[in-house]
Structure formats: C-alpha cells, structure tokens
Amino acid sequence: MAEFTGEPNGTGRRFAVVGSRFNEEITSKLVEGALECLVKHKTSLDDIDVVWVPGAWELPAAVERLLASDRYDGIVAVGAVIRGDTPHFDYVAGEASRGLSELQREFNVPIGFGLLTTDNDAQAEARSGGAHGNKGWDAALAALEMVDLFARLDHAHDEPGDDGAS
C-alpha cells in the first residue's frame, strides 16, 4: 500500500497570487499572508507574480488567463465578499467560487481558495490576520501542498522504490 501526501515546498515552483481590489483593506492583508506563506516555504520572490483584479467576480477570468499561459504550478486566489442588503453577495460569491473550482478541474492545476464570504466586516477582519488567522496564508499553504502532491502522484511509478509516498 502506498500513501501520498503533499508537503508545503515551493522550491523551484512558480505561483501567481490573484487578489481582488474590492474590500482592499481586507484583501491586501490576504495577499500579504499568501506571499509570506509562499516565501516561508521556499518559493523565490522571482517565482511569484501578483495580479490585481477589480473584484471577486473577475477572479475566475484572470485565473483562467494565467492558467492558459502554462507558467504556473499553482495559483492562490484571494478576495472578500461581504454580505450586504441585496442578493448581490450570493451571485458574486457563488459564481466566483464555482468559476475557480471549474478552472482547477479543467486545467488540473491547484488553486488555493482564499475568497472570504462573510456576513460583516468584523468577520472579514478576523479572517485576514485577526482572531481566525489569515485565510490568504491558508490558501497559499493548501496550494503549496497540492502542487507537491500532484508532483508526487505524477511520478509515483517512475522508478521502483521512488513513489513519492510518505
């Protein structure tokens, strides 16, 4: 039996961090958290691109363009959609989430999901470096682990005894 798990190892790997400018006070902290995580886990700053889009709605379009370039091992998408008094929240949050999920499957490239969907500003603050940590960091960590896991799975049967399993 082989068991596989990814390690958060960014050595020699390229990432893009895509951030939504809407709710920029929150999202800039998410981008910072993602960058800190990638660098802490040995991704060179030269191997990280940061791309800003107007809002969460635009995240899937930008991520699709980046994936089509075939330059990245992983993507980290961050943004903040805060519930208001209209159903706008439901449409934007749902479609952005669905679009990113579909792109991950279509391109077979890990996308760390750091799109906050909160009821209020306080919840967003708590998840962008406050009491609940930084979800940008968490999304980058997930992307790092998945990139490494995909590499291990891709090379599982290259050479006997070198299956990438833990």
ABEGO torsion letter per residue (X at the ends): XBBBBBBBBABGBBBBBBBBABGAAAAAAAAAAAAAAAAAAGBBAAABBBBBBABAAAAAAAAAAAAAAGABABBBBBBBBBBBABAAAAAAAAAAAAAAAAAAAAAGBBBBBABBBBABAAAAAAAAGBAAEBAAAAAAAAAAAAAAAAAAAAAAAABBGBAGBX
